[in-house]
């Protein structure tokens, strides 16, 4: 039997190329993709309303949006696309873009898209194929990762594609001038990592943290196309003097096996500087999750604690090793979030009694030395509730969690809400479907969500919209 982690999910297959980077023939009928939806909350008895804000059109526009959108103080949205922009980059896809969506000046008007930057690729020591959403600072600078490009020497299928980058986009002094891109770091594909992936996160001192799917110098069980090494968590420290270089440090290199493999990014930091995240593979030798594919393990949730002294090493703890069907999840793809009431929450794309994924909670131990306790707060059935949640969760002010899944009665995917138990002493979480996508001109295959003002939810879909292939 094939595990749910390896099932086709509406044309989104895990191929030899990780995550959404797959051969062009696998993209379906269109490469023009829906950008964003907004769901406006209404009284409990009413339905949520959806509005398409923008449909991507491919080159020279973007395609295949990635990660969550972010907002500036004026209410503009910013995001990245893995594909589109330009077809001049070496690698498995086109160059990719960073875009801006400005809200309408008058009620009922159209949102306006502007391509802020088109990546140039390895040949010009620039990034290519953004592999996560954006991070925005107080000055309006944008930060993100690319899976390929940069000055690194990495090869893929015999071609020089670069090893990936971390980049910064700075707004112009005059609105009519172009944004300025700076490559903060180019990965070199060895112990420092290869294929930067997922969203970045800041600490209070302005350091950036992220992950690479491969590289790191450890592990032999990961994708052979990328050297078999199982990925890293890294830190980028800003220069001490203006105009200086950012400094990269690998905090942990994953080894596969009992350790994790292929971290997803999308990590969170607690008040003490501990980093929490997930890996999509590794954790155990249970082949139930990846039968006959050369992978092992169902994935893990990990914590990285900062050193007690300035020159000490970061310490990794495996908080949970997923066991796969039928009693646990497998293949976490979207990281974890820290709940307002404590605990870590996330999703897995596979596992559960129906092999269609789960929503889980990890409760911190009450006593030092005890284990974190996992509970499944929803098990997807592959029916009306969807299947295979690819993205992580976001928490609203009422304590509810929001996420996305593939499947649904319309087969276009859906947006769901998990409402916490009514009683603080426990009880069942309530799963609600807020919206089910129907495909072009609507979107399908929704990914990460972001919460806006007034209860609105914004997000991206991989497919759909009005763009033509």
N, C-alpha and C positions, 0 to 999 in steps of 0.2 A: 504493500500500500504506500502511496506517496504521501508524505506529510503535508499539512496545510501550508507550511512555510514555503514549499516549492510549487504550490498550485499556481496556475495562471490567475491573475486578478484583473479581469476586464482588459486584457491586452497588456497589462503591466507585468512582464515576466522578469524574474531575476535571471540575468544571463551571465556570461563571463565578465561583463562589465558591471560594476556594482551600482546599486540604487537605480536612478532613472537613466543612466547612460547606457543606452542599448542601441543596436544597429538601427539605421533609419527605417528599414523595412518593417520594424516592429512598432512603429509609432502610430499606425492606424491610418485612417483616411485623411486626416488633416495634421499639419504641423502648426497651424494657428490655434492658439489655446486661449481659453477663457482666463482672464486675470482674477477678478475679485467678485465676491458676492457680499452683500450686506443684509443681515437679517435683523429686522427691527422688532424688538420685543413688544408684545401687546398683552392685554389681560389674559389670564390663564385660560379663559374659555375661547379665546380667538386663536387663529393660526398665525404663525410667523410669516412675514412677507419677505420675499427675496428680490433683489435687483442686481442685474449684471452691470457692473461699472465699466468694464472694458474687455474687449476680445483682442488677443494678440493676432498679428498678421504675418509672422515670420520675418525673414530678411527683407528690409533692413530693420524691422521691428524685432521684438523678442519672441521667444517660443519656449515652452516647457518651464513655467515658473517654478521656483524652488524656495523652500523656507517660508516663514511668516513675513507679512508686511509690517513695517514700522511707521509711526506717525511723527511728524514734527510739531512744533508748537502752533503752527498755523492750520493744522488739520490735513496737510498733504500726506499722501501715502508713498512709501518707497519700498522697492523690492528688487529681486534679481531673477533673471531667467538663465537656465542652463544652455539654451540653444538660441538661434536667431542672431540678429545683429550683423554678423558677417560670416561668410563661409570660408574665410582665408586661413583659419587656424588648423594646425595639425591635431589629430586626435579623433576620438569616436564621435564627436558632434561638431556643431558650429561654435562660434566664439562666445556667445552669450552677452547679456547686457545687464545694466542697472537702470531702472526706470523710476519715474516720478508720476504720480497721479494727483492732479489738482482738483479739488472739489468745485462744483459749478458755482458761478457768481450769483446766480438766481435760483430760486427753488424750482426743482423739476428739470434743471438743465443737465447737460452732459459733463461727466468728468473728463479732464484733458490729460492725455498721456504725453510725456516727454522722455525720450531716451537720453539719459544723462551720460552714459558711457558705453561704448562697445569695446570689448576686450580684444587685444591684438595677438595674443598667443605667444608660444615659445620662441618663435623666430625673432620676435622683438623684445624678448625677456619680460613679457607681460603675462598676466594670467589668462586662462581660458576655461570655460565651462564652470561657472559658479556652482558650488556644491552646498549652499546653505543660504539662509535668509540674511538680513542685515541687522546690524547693531547701530544705534544712533547715540551720539553724546550730546552734552548740553549746548555745544557750539554748532550742532547740526551736521557734524562730520559723520559719514557712514563707513562701517567696517564690515568686511565679509571675507569669505574664502573661495578659492577656485580649486577644482580638483586637478587641473592640468595647467600647463603654461609655466612661466617663470624661467629662471636661468638654470634650473637643475637639469641633470643629464639623463633623466628617465626615458626609457624606450617602451613603447607599447606596440606589439605586433610588428616589430622591426622598425617602427618610425619614431623619431625624436619628438616627444610631446611635452616634455617638462614634467616636473614633479608636483606642481601646485603652488599656490601663493596665499598669503594673507595680504589684503589690500585695504587702502583708505581712500575715500572720495571726499574731497573738501569743497564746500559751496563757494561760488565766486563772490567777489566784493560787489560786482554789478550783476543784476539779475540776468542780463542778456549775455553775459560771458559764460564760457564753458566751465564745468566742474573740473577739478584737478585730481587725477588719480596718482597715488603713490603706492608702490609695492613695498610693504613693510618687511616682508620676508619671503624668500624663495626657498622652498624645500629642496633638498638635494637627494632624497630617495634612499639614504642609508639609515643610520641610527636616528636621524632627525625626522623621518616620516615621509610618506608618499600618499597623495590624494587627500588633501585637507577636506573635511566633511562636516556638515552641520553648522548650526549657528554658534557664534562666539559669545563670550560673557566677560564682563568687566568685574574687577574687584574694586575696593574703595580707593586703592592707590593708583588706579588707571592701568593696571596690567590686564592683558587679554589672555583668555584661556580658550583652547579648542582641542580638536582631535584630528588625527589622520587615520584613514581606514587601514593603511598598510605601512610598511617600513618599521623602523624602530630597532632592528637588529635582533629581534627574538621571534621564535616561533617558526614552525615548518609546515603547519597544517592549513595555512590560509591560501588565498587564490594564487596559483602558480604564475599567472600572467603578471603579478605584481611582486614576484620574488618570494612569495610564501610567508613573509614576515607579517605580524599580526596587528600592527598599528600602535599609535601613541596617544597620550595626552600631553599637550605642550603648553608652555607659558611664554608670552611675548611681553617683554618689559620695555617701556618707552625710554627714549634716550634721556640722559641726564642734562644734556645741553642741546639747545635748539639746532636742528639740522643734523643731529647725530643719528646713528643707526639704532633700530630696535634690536633687542637681544633675545634670541630664542633659547629655551631650555626644555628638554624632555623631562617631564615629571614622572612618567611611567611608560614603559614599553611592554605591551601585552605579549604573552608567550603562548596563548592557546592552551589546550588541554584543560587542566583544572583552573587556570586563569582564563580571563576573557579573550576574545579575538574580534577585531574589526569594530572599534568603538564608533558610535554614531554622531558624536558631537552633541549639541542641544543639552549641555550640562548646566547644573545649577550650583551656586555657592551658598553655604549657610553663613550665619553671622560670625562664625569662628574661622571662616576661610576654607572649610572642608568642601571638596568638589564631589558631586554625585552625578553618576551617569550610567549608561548601559552599553553593553556590547552585543551585537547581533548573533555572534557565535561564541564558542568556547564554553568553559564552565564545567563540563563533564565529558565523559566518553560515551555518552548515550546516543547511538546512531538513529534513534527513533525520530530525531528532528531532521536529519539530512541523509537519508538512506541512499547509498550508492553514489554520492556526490563528492566524496573525498573530504568533507567537512566533518567536524565533530563538535558536539555540544549544542545546547539550546539557547545559550546566551546568559549573561549575568547582569546584576546591578552591583555597582562598585562605589566605594568611597575612597578619595585620596585626601589624606590629612597633611597639612603643612608641617615642616620640621620644627622642632622645639628650639633649634639654634639656627643662626643665619646661614651656615654652610652645611646643614644637615640635609638628609634626603627625605622626600615625601614618602609617606607610607600608604600602601594600598590595602584595603580590606574588601573582600568579596562578601557583600551583604546577602545576596541570594543567587543561587544557581537554578535556572529554570529547568524543569524536568520534562516538559512536553506533555502531550496528550496521555491520559484524559484528564488528569487532575491539576495540571499546571499549564502555563503558557510556554511559547517558544518564539525566538526571534524578535526581541524587542527592537523597534526601529526608531522610536521617537524620543529617547531620553526619558527623564523623570522630572516631576515638579514637586516642590515642597508645599504641602498643604498648609493652609492657614491654621489648622488645628493640630499640626504635627503630622509626621509620616511622609512617605514618598508615594507618588501615584504615577502610573504609566500604563502603557498598552503593549501587547505583543501581537504580531501579525498571525501567528499560528498557535497551536495548542488548544487546550480546553476540550470539553467532552464532544464538541462537534468539529474540532480541528479548524475552527474559524477565528481563533484569537480570543483575547480576554482584556478586561480592564482590571488592574491589580492595585492593591495597597500594601505597602511595607510599613509596619509599625515599629518604631524604635524600641530597643529593649529597655525594660524598666530598671534592671540591675546591670551593672557593669559586667561585661563578659558574657552576657546572654546573647541569644541570636535575635536578629530581626524576624518579625512574624509576618508572613504573607497571607493575605486573604483575597479571594477573587470576588470583586464587587459586580462584575458582569461577565458572562460567558456568551460570546456571539454564537448564533445558531445558523448563520448563512441565509436566513429568511428575511422577515420584515425588519430585523434589527441590523442587517448588513453582515459584513465579514471582513477579516483581515485589516484591522486599523493600522495604517501605515505611519501616521503621525502621532505625536504625543498629545498631551492634554493642556488646557489652560483653565484656570480657576476664576470664577466670577466673584463679585463682592458678597453674594449670598451663600458662598461655600460650594456651589454647584461646579462640576467640571464639564467642560465642553470638548468635543473631539469629532473626528471624522472617520468614516469607514467606507470600504468598497461595498459592492453588492447593493442590496435594497430591492424592493419590488420592481422599481424602474430600471435596475441594473446600472444606474449612473452614480451610485454612491450616496451617502447621506451625512448629515450633521446631527450629532446626538448630544444629549445632556444627561449627566448623572447627578441626581439630587440626593444629598446626604440623608440618612435616616432622620425621621422626625424627632426621635428621642435621643438624647445624648448618651443614654445607657446602651444604645445599639439598635439593631434592626436592619432591614433591607434597604439598600440603595434603590432609587427609582430611575429606570432608564426611559427616556423620551426621545423620539425622533422629531427633530425640529424642522428638517427639510430634506426632501429626497430629490436628487438631481435627475434630469431626464435626458441629458445629451443635447447636442446642437439644436437650436442656438443657445440653449442653456449649457452649463458645463457638465463634466463628469470626471470621476476620480478626484475628489477633493483631498487637499493636503492640510498643512498647518493652519491654525486659526489665530486671530488676534482680536482682542476686545477693544472696542472703541467707545466713544461717549454715548450716553443715553441708552446703554444696553445693546448697541449694535455689535454684530460680530462680522469680521472681515476675514476673507481667506482666498486661497487660490485653488484652481483645479488644473490637473495635468492636460485634460483634453476638453473638447467642446468649443463653444463660441462660434463665431462666424468666419474665422480665417479659413483660407483655402490652402490645400497642399500644393 
